[in-house]
């Protein structure tokens, strides 16, 4: 995946990770470098090194954003905003954690901000229904991530859709942090410590958020048991 145009657009602003290709010729095989070496290159102005970092993690970021936001257009906004934050703050990265953890933290924080804004707008509470759009660009990736199951019998299909809608509605009633913690634990399969690292908080705080989320969901979905 090539570097998004919005990243190239801000490259002329100066500052941050650097706007030029000062170190472009210094590295012969960027894909062979580890994350640390790529970050160092990007920090001194090597735009190709930053592009390699984006290419290395863009699908992970897209999947995480879609899993947390549920709506392709919201996930697309998170993707763009997160990488823009990475670009503008890369010079502040001091290798106190892995680049992936730092990136994950930025993405989850952007998701939290978007979920809080969505929660403040009642008209945005209901989950999006896919109407079969086939837009170009990033949307193609999202469409490819949608699960395709064999056709089930109508009664079972309707029951499954009803349960899915109930779960989605119940998830919307969680606080943004509770929802993200629950999604990361049960849908992403992350350990509590990894979630804490991503959110910049303690494992105990994550555990408490997960407990509250689980209790609320059990209350909302109790009759489905």
Phi, psi and omega per residue, in radians:
X1 nan 2.224 -3.132
X2 -1.315 2.780 -3.117
X3 -1.076 2.239 -3.114
X4 -0.984 2.552 -3.099
X5 -1.058 -0.555 -3.119
X6 -1.162 -0.503 3.076
X7 -1.244 -0.751 3.105
X8 -1.098 -0.572 -3.121
X9 -1.144 -0.690 -3.118
X10 -1.435 -0.127 -3.095
X11 -1.100 -0.435 -3.134
X12 -1.431 -0.031 -3.088
X13 -1.282 -0.461 -3.084
X14 1.465 2.910 3.141
X15 1.296 -2.981 3.095
X16 1.037 -2.285 -3.078
X17 -1.388 -0.071 3.120
X18 1.793 2.529 -3.039
X19 -1.804 -0.167 -3.060
X20 -1.898 -2.967 3.111
X21 -2.005 0.778 -3.033
X22 -0.981 -0.650 -3.075
X23 -1.815 0.269 -2.997
X24 -1.016 -0.688 -3.085
X25 -1.520 -0.021 -3.038
X26 -1.401 -0.320 -3.084
X27 -2.113 2.220 -3.064
X28 -1.516 -0.523 -3.083
X29 -2.430 1.475 -3.102
X30 -1.021 -0.751 -3.112
X31 -1.041 -0.390 -3.121
X32 -1.435 -0.191 -3.125
X33 -1.384 2.645 3.033
X34 -1.413 3.015 -3.064
X35 -1.026 -0.738 -3.094
X36 -1.034 -0.816 -3.141
X37 -1.113 -0.700 3.112
X38 -1.116 -0.733 3.127
X39 -1.089 -0.765 3.120
X40 -1.034 -0.783 3.104
X41 -1.071 -0.785 -3.127
X42 -1.137 -0.613 -3.118
X43 -1.170 -0.438 3.130
X44 -1.695 0.147 2.998
X45 1.938 0.115 -3.132
X46 -1.425 1.727 -3.098
X47 -1.133 -0.579 3.127
X48 -1.134 -0.583 3.094
X49 -1.169 -0.697 3.093
X50 -1.148 -0.689 3.103
X51 -1.063 -0.658 3.110
X52 -1.144 -0.673 3.075
X53 -1.095 -0.754 3.102
X54 -1.073 -0.813 -3.125
X55 -1.075 -0.632 -3.087
X56 -1.192 -0.553 -3.003
X57 -2.148 0.057 -3.044
X58 -1.090 -0.663 -3.128
X59 -1.219 -0.653 3.072
X60 -1.089 -0.746 -3.138
X61 -1.141 -0.754 3.134
X62 -1.089 -0.775 -3.139
X63 -1.108 -0.797 3.140
X64 -1.068 -0.814 -3.127
X65 -1.085 -0.723 3.140
X66 -1.193 -0.706 3.135
X67 -1.125 -0.613 -3.099
X68 -1.484 -0.625 -3.041
X69 -1.639 -0.479 3.102
X70 1.294 -0.370 -3.102
X71 -1.940 2.233 -3.115
X72 -0.949 -0.750 -3.095
X73 -1.194 -0.609 3.078
X74 -1.197 -0.728 3.120
X75 -1.112 -0.651 3.105
X76 -1.108 -0.731 3.105
X77 -1.117 -0.732 3.110
X78 -1.079 -0.788 3.133
X79 -0.977 -0.868 -3.101
X80 -1.175 -0.779 -3.129
X81 -1.141 -0.689 -3.117
X82 -1.134 -0.829 -3.130
X83 -1.208 -0.519 3.058
X84 -1.148 -0.715 3.085
X85 -1.117 -0.712 3.103
X86 -1.051 -0.820 -3.116
X87 -1.043 -0.790 -3.052
X88 -1.344 -0.325 -3.071
X89 -2.018 0.091 -3.078
X90 -1.049 -0.556 -3.134
X91 -1.160 -0.294 3.123
X92 -1.553 -0.198 -3.102
X93 -1.222 2.187 -3.032
X94 -2.058 0.328 3.047
X95 1.063 0.533 3.064
X96 -1.371 -0.222 3.015
X97 -2.551 3.100 3.102
X98 -1.240 2.707 3.100
X99 -1.037 -0.684 -3.135
X100 -1.073 -0.744 3.111
X101 -1.100 -0.748 3.123
X102 -1.094 -0.776 3.107
X103 -1.097 -0.787 3.139
X104 -1.026 -0.696 3.139
X105 -1.124 -0.731 3.114
X106 -1.110 -0.789 -3.129
X107 -1.085 -0.799 -3.121
X108 -1.163 -0.627 3.097
X109 -1.175 -0.676 3.074
X110 -1.130 -0.717 3.085
X111 -1.057 -0.765 3.109
X112 -1.002 -0.798 3.135
X113 -1.057 -0.768 -3.131
X114 -1.163 -0.703 3.141
X115 -1.157 -0.662 3.104
X116 -1.127 -0.722 3.111
X117 -1.157 -0.688 3.118
X118 -1.121 -0.712 -3.124
X119 -1.119 -0.485 -3.141
X120 -1.384 -0.145 3.132
X121 -2.027 1.741 -3.087
X122 -0.960 -0.558 -3.087
X123 -1.218 -0.224 -3.122
X124 -1.777 0.212 -3.024
X125 -1.314 -0.592 -3.038
X126 -1.320 2.454 3.129
X127 -1.124 2.620 -3.139
X128 -1.277 2.522 3.031
X129 -1.852 2.305 -3.132
X130 -1.374 2.157 -3.120
X131 -1.796 0.366 3.048
X132 1.417 0.342 3.102
X133 -1.135 2.610 3.109
X134 -2.318 1.138 -3.107
X135 -1.203 2.921 3.122
X136 -1.558 2.978 3.034
X137 1.369 -2.423 -3.030
X138 -1.016 -0.598 -3.086
X139 -0.976 -0.579 3.112
X140 -1.007 -0.698 3.113
X141 -1.081 -0.815 -3.120
X142 -1.071 -0.742 -3.117
X143 -1.098 -0.612 3.136
X144 -1.232 -0.382 -3.131
X145 -1.417 -0.266 -3.112
X146 -1.137 2.475 -3.063
X147 -1.389 2.349 3.105
X148 -2.020 1.932 -3.140
X149 -1.833 2.703 3.026
X150 -1.044 2.608 -3.130
X151 -1.072 2.282 3.123
X152 -1.799 2.986 3.101
X153 -1.171 2.619 -3.014
X154 -0.954 -0.743 -3.097
X155 -1.112 -0.775 -3.140
X156 -1.169 -0.664 3.121
X157 -1.080 -0.812 -3.134
X158 -1.113 -0.710 3.124
X159 -1.119 -0.728 3.114
X160 -1.109 -0.714 3.116
X161 -1.134 -0.664 3.129
X162 -1.130 -0.782 3.124
X163 -1.104 -0.753 -3.141
X164 -1.052 -0.737 3.129
X165 -1.152 -0.696 3.125
X166 -1.126 -0.728 3.125
X167 -1.130 -0.757 3.133
X168 -1.071 -0.730 3.129
X169 -1.144 -0.744 3.125
X170 -1.110 -0.675 3.124
X171 -1.119 -0.628 3.134
X172 -1.129 -0.411 -3.090
X173 -1.503 -0.113 3.026
X174 -1.332 2.766 3.009
X175 -1.202 2.742 3.134
X176 -0.933 -0.756 -3.125
X177 -1.181 -0.723 3.109
X178 -1.065 -0.728 -3.114
X179 -1.138 -0.790 -3.120
X180 -1.128 -0.738 3.121
X181 -1.074 -0.788 -3.133
X182 -1.105 -0.776 3.137
X183 -1.082 -0.776 -3.092
X184 -1.178 -0.606 -3.128
X185 -1.315 -0.873 -2.972
X186 -1.672 -0.441 3.132
X187 -1.788 -0.586 3.098
X188 -1.590 -0.341 3.113
X189 1.289 0.445 -3.101
X190 -1.454 2.619 3.030
X191 -1.273 2.743 -3.120
X192 -1.043 -0.683 -3.136
X193 -1.120 -0.705 3.125
X194 -1.140 -0.662 3.090
X195 -1.125 -0.754 3.105
X196 -1.050 -0.733 3.100
X197 -1.080 -0.756 -3.116
X198 -1.141 -0.627 -3.105
X199 -1.619 -0.046 3.139
X200 1.191 0.645 -3.113
X201 -2.418 -3.097 -3.073
X202 -1.540 2.794 3.087
X203 -1.094 -0.627 3.134
X204 -1.143 -0.704 3.102
X205 -1.116 -0.720 3.093
X206 -1.079 -0.756 -3.140
X207 -1.053 -0.736 3.124
X208 -1.139 -0.730 3.114
X209 -1.112 -0.702 3.129
X210 -1.151 -0.690 3.118
X211 -1.087 -0.799 3.137
X212 -1.117 -0.739 -3.138
X213 -1.094 -0.790 -3.131
X214 -1.105 -0.718 3.139
X215 -1.118 -0.752 3.130
X216 -1.128 -0.751 -3.121
X217 -1.164 -0.660 3.086
X218 -1.097 -0.668 3.114
X219 -1.161 -0.769 -3.108
X220 -1.199 -0.620 -3.004
X221 -1.894 0.223 -3.056
X222 -0.942 -0.672 -3.069
X223 -1.276 -0.216 3.124
X224 -1.460 -0.188 -3.102
X225 -1.253 nan nan
